[in-house]
């Protein structure tokens, strides 16, 4: 099982963060793509590449709206070239990046078309001009310039002799999981750590792949997991509430709960949706935090002592989850309890999952 840690796009600290993450034994470093709330992720990851030698680098996550697929692909390929093949392109339908532009997540049809184009660009293939998604009202066809000659299709020509950048789709609802099952190199579930929800996600992805003619056994699965490793359960829950409210919202983005959930979980998901304040996204003080019950925290997230965390991650590994992006206190935590939780995880939990 791979373990990845996440940090905001802070370019002035990128090299130090990457160096420390690698020294602590993390497999990879992810960073957000939310232009109004954080710095540019590709600048951050490029700098992180210079501060590390083996650390994986990943957007977590970009979206199909704020950048054209060709721009996203070339940015990822630039980091791939610089890092010697350590880049992974994480993508979802978009959340805060779009909310701060007054928009909801991308439509499903647009997301799937974007993924198809993105994978084509990353493979060095051509995308027809009619499929690029640029409307005539934005920019007229190049033919209007009456050039003596011009490209007849869109492709990225500068990148040669490098491994293809893998595309990993962050997915929660059945339709996005289905899209990922058809087009992603790995599906990163944002379903929490509840076994029945993960099992549902895996089954949904495999069925989608099979219908599309893709071998279900070829699918790779990962998960975003809210995790706090602390012997004091109450302290652990408090440390994990902000992150858990953020990820739990994805299961009720439009008010309808995605995936299996009992009555009490359903109520929490709906309450998180109804109370979510995007002005307090990933911050303390948001009304959404009050929606989380202790019972929900203990099932959706992984919170507890070393043995508890090891046991629950071991169960997920046995189900087919081979990569986990941890949402919880990291080595940059400011509080003493956060530092304790972070140290417990890297020194006691990670080694046990790698034996």
C-alpha positions in Angstrom: 0.0 0.0 0.0 1.3 3.4 -1.0 0.8 6.4 1.3 0.6 10.0 0.0 0.5 13.2 2.0 -1.2 16.4 0.9 -0.2 20.0 1.3 -1.4 23.3 0.0 0.4 24.8 -3.1 2.9 26.9 -1.3 5.8 27.4 -3.8 8.2 29.1 -1.2 8.0 25.9 0.9 7.8 23.3 -1.8 11.3 22.0 -1.8 11.5 21.8 2.0 8.1 20.0 2.2 9.1 17.5 -0.5 12.5 16.8 1.1 10.9 16.3 4.5 8.1 14.1 3.1 10.6 11.9 1.4 12.8 11.6 4.4 9.8 10.5 6.5 9.0 7.7 4.1 6.0 9.0 2.3 5.5 7.6 -1.2 4.1 10.8 -2.7 3.0 14.4 -2.2 -0.2 15.8 -3.5 -1.4 19.4 -3.8 -4.7 21.1 -4.5 -5.7 23.0 -7.7 -7.9 25.8 -6.5 -6.8 29.0 -8.0 -8.6 31.4 -5.6 -7.5 29.6 -2.5 -4.0 28.3 -3.2 -1.0 28.8 -5.4 -0.4 27.1 -8.8 -0.1 23.3 -8.3 2.3 22.7 -11.2 4.8 25.3 -10.0 4.6 23.7 -6.5 5.1 20.2 -7.9 8.0 21.3 -10.2 9.8 22.8 -7.2 8.9 19.7 -5.1 10.6 17.6 -7.8 13.8 19.5 -7.3 13.7 18.9 -3.5 13.3 15.1 -3.8 14.6 12.1 -5.7 11.9 9.4 -5.6 8.8 11.1 -4.2 5.7 10.8 -6.3 4.0 14.1 -7.3 0.3 14.6 -7.9 -2.5 17.1 -8.4 -5.2 16.4 -5.9 -7.2 17.4 -7.7 -7.4 19.4 -10.9 -10.7 19.9 -12.9 -11.9 19.9 -16.5 -13.0 23.6 -16.5 -10.3 26.0 -15.5 -7.7 24.7 -17.9 -8.0 23.3 -21.4 -7.1 19.6 -21.7 -4.0 20.5 -23.8 -2.8 22.9 -21.1 -3.4 20.5 -18.3 -1.6 17.7 -20.2 1.4 19.9 -21.1 1.7 21.1 -17.5 1.7 17.6 -16.2 4.2 16.5 -18.8 6.5 19.3 -17.9 6.6 18.1 -14.3 7.0 14.5 -15.6 10.0 15.6 -17.6 11.6 17.5 -14.8 11.0 14.8 -12.2 12.1 11.9 -14.3 8.7 10.2 -14.4 7.2 10.9 -11.0 4.1 12.9 -12.0 0.5 11.7 -11.6 -2.4 13.7 -12.8 -5.3 13.6 -10.3 -8.6 15.0 -11.6 -12.2 15.3 -10.5 -15.2 17.3 -11.6 -14.2 20.3 -9.6 -15.2 21.8 -6.3 -13.8 24.9 -4.7 -12.0 25.9 -7.9 -15.3 26.2 -9.6 -17.3 27.5 -6.6 -15.1 30.5 -6.4 -16.0 31.2 -10.1 -19.7 30.9 -9.3 -20.0 27.4 -10.8 -20.9 23.9 -9.7 -18.9 20.8 -10.7 -18.5 20.1 -14.4 -21.3 18.2 -16.2 -20.8 14.5 -16.5 -20.7 14.5 -20.3 -18.1 17.3 -20.4 -16.0 15.5 -17.8 -15.9 12.3 -19.8 -15.1 14.0 -23.0 -12.4 16.0 -21.3 -10.9 12.7 -19.9 -10.9 11.2 -23.3 -9.0 14.2 -24.8 -6.7 14.4 -21.8 -5.6 10.8 -22.2 -5.1 11.3 -25.9 -2.8 14.3 -25.3 -0.8 12.4 -22.7 -0.3 9.5 -25.1 0.9 11.8 -27.8 -2.2 11.3 -30.0 -4.1 13.9 -31.9 -7.4 15.5 -30.9 -9.7 16.8 -33.7 -10.3 20.5 -33.7 -14.0 19.8 -33.5 -13.5 18.0 -30.2 -11.4 20.5 -28.4 -14.4 22.2 -26.8 -13.5 25.8 -27.9 -16.7 27.5 -29.2 -16.7 29.7 -32.2 -18.1 32.6 -30.1 -14.8 32.4 -28.1 -12.4 32.1 -31.0 -13.2 31.5 -34.6 -11.6 28.6 -36.6 -8.0 29.1 -37.7 -9.2 28.9 -41.4 -10.4 32.5 -41.1 -6.8 33.6 -41.0 -6.3 32.2 -44.5 -2.8 30.9 -43.7 -0.7 29.1 -46.4 -0.7 26.1 -44.1 -1.8 25.2 -40.5 -2.2 22.3 -38.2 -5.2 20.0 -39.0 -5.5 18.6 -35.5 -4.3 19.3 -31.9 -1.4 17.3 -30.4 1.4 18.0 -28.0 4.6 17.7 -30.0 7.4 18.8 -27.7 7.3 15.9 -25.3 9.2 12.8 -26.4 10.8 9.8 -24.8 9.1 9.9 -21.4 6.7 7.7 -19.6 3.0 8.6 -20.0 1.6 10.6 -17.1 -1.0 8.3 -15.3 -4.5 9.8 -14.8 -6.2 9.1 -11.5 -9.9 10.1 -11.1 -11.3 11.2 -7.8 -14.7 9.6 -7.7 -17.7 9.4 -5.3 -20.9 9.0 -7.2 -21.8 6.0 -9.3 -21.7 7.9 -12.6 -18.2 9.4 -12.0 -17.0 6.0 -10.8 -18.4 4.6 -14.0 -16.5 7.2 -16.1 -13.4 6.4 -14.2 -13.8 2.7 -14.8 -13.8 3.4 -18.5 -11.0 5.9 -18.7 -8.8 6.2 -15.6 -5.4 4.6 -14.9 -6.5 4.4 -11.2 -9.7 5.3 -9.4 -9.3 7.2 -6.2 -12.5 6.8 -4.2 -13.7 9.7 -2.0 -16.1 7.4 -0.1 -14.5 7.4 3.3 -13.1 4.3 5.0 -16.4 2.5 5.5 -15.9 -1.0 4.1 -19.3 -1.4 2.6 -18.9 1.9 0.8 -15.5 1.0 -0.6 -16.9 -2.4 -1.7 -19.7 -0.7 -3.5 -17.3 1.6 -5.3 -15.1 -1.2 -6.4 -18.1 -3.2 -7.7 -19.5 -0.2 -9.5 -16.2 0.4 -11.2 -15.7 -3.2 -12.3 -19.2 -3.4 -13.8 -18.7 -0.2 -15.7 -15.3 -1.4 -17.1 -16.8 -4.7 -18.1 -19.7 -3.1 -20.0 -17.2 -0.8 -21.8 -15.1 -3.8 -22.8 -12.3 -3.1 -20.4 -10.9 -6.0 -18.3 -12.1 -5.3 -14.8 -9.1 -7.0 -13.3 -6.9 -4.3 -14.9 -8.4 -1.6 -12.7 -6.4 0.0 -9.9 -8.0 1.4 -6.8 -7.0 4.0 -4.2 -8.8 6.1 -1.7 -8.8 9.4 0.1 -9.0 8.6 3.8 -9.5 10.9 6.7 -7.1 9.5 9.3 -5.9 10.6 12.7 -3.7 8.2 14.7 -4.0 9.3 18.3 -4.5 7.3 21.5 -7.0 9.9 22.8 -10.2 9.3 20.7 -11.7 12.7 21.6 -8.6 14.5 20.6 -8.4 12.5 17.4 -12.0 13.3 16.4 -11.4 17.0 16.9 -8.3 16.9 14.8 -10.2 15.1 12.0 -13.5 17.1 11.9 -12.5 19.8 9.3 -11.2 17.3 6.8 -14.0 14.8 7.4 -16.7 17.4 6.8 -14.9 18.4 3.5 -14.8 14.8 2.1 -18.2 13.7 3.5 -19.8 16.5 1.5 -18.8 14.8 -1.8 -21.2 12.0 -1.0 -24.1 14.4 -0.9 -22.9 17.1 -3.3 -26.3 17.7 -4.8 -28.3 16.7 -1.7 -28.8 13.1 -2.7 -26.6 10.6 -0.8 -24.3 8.5 -3.0 -23.3 5.0 -2.0 -24.6 2.7 0.8 -25.3 4.4 4.1 -27.5 3.6 7.1 -30.2 6.0 8.4 -27.9 7.8 10.8 -25.1 8.2 8.1 -27.7 9.4 5.6 -28.8 12.1 8.0 -25.2 13.3 8.6 -24.5 13.4 4.9 -27.6 15.5 4.3 -26.8 17.8 7.3 -23.3 18.4 6.0 -24.7 19.3 2.6 -27.3 21.6 4.1 -24.9 23.4 6.4 -21.8 23.6 4.1 -20.2 27.0 4.0 -17.8 27.3 1.1 -16.4 30.5 2.7 -15.0 28.1 5.4 -13.9 25.4 3.0 -11.1 23.3 4.7 -11.1 25.7 7.6 -12.2 25.6 11.2 -15.4 27.4 12.2 -17.6 26.1 9.3 -21.2 25.2 10.1 -20.7 21.9 8.4 -18.5 20.7 11.2 -21.4 20.7 13.6 -23.1 18.1 11.4 -20.6 15.3 12.3 -21.6 12.9 15.0 -19.0 10.9 16.9 -20.6 7.7 15.4 -20.2 9.0 11.9 -16.6 10.1 12.5 -15.7 6.6 13.7 -17.2 4.9 10.7 -16.4 7.2 7.8 -12.9 8.2 9.0 -10.1 6.2 10.6 -9.5 7.6 14.1 -7.9 5.8 17.0 -4.7 4.3 18.2 -2.0 2.6 16.2 -3.5 -0.8 16.3 -6.9 0.5 15.2 -5.4 2.4 12.3 -3.3 -0.6 11.2 -6.3 -2.9 11.3 -8.6 -0.8 9.3 -6.0 0.0 6.6 -5.2 -3.7 6.4 -8.8 -4.4 5.7 -8.9 -1.9 2.9 -5.7 -3.3 1.4 -7.3 -6.8 1.4 -10.2 -5.3 -0.6 -7.9 -4.0 -3.3 -7.0 -0.5 -2.2 -3.3 -0.2 -2.9 -2.9 3.6 -2.6 -4.1 5.9 0.2 -4.0 9.7 0.2 -4.2 10.7 3.9 -6.3 13.7 4.9 -5.2 14.4 8.5 -2.5 16.0 10.6 0.8 16.0 8.8 4.4 16.8 9.7 3.6 20.5 9.2 0.8 20.4 11.9 1.1 23.3 14.3 -0.5 21.8 17.4 1.3 19.4 19.7 -1.5 16.8 19.3 -1.4 17.1 15.5 2.4 16.5 15.6 1.8 13.5 17.8 -0.7 12.0 15.4 1.5 12.7 12.4 4.5 11.0 14.1 2.4 8.0 15.2 1.3 7.4 11.6 4.7 7.6 9.8 6.7 5.8 12.5 4.2 3.1 13.6 1.4 2.7 11.1 3.1 3.0 7.7 5.9 0.5 8.4 3.4 -2.2 9.5 1.4 -1.9 6.2 4.6 -2.4 4.2 5.8 -5.7 5.7 
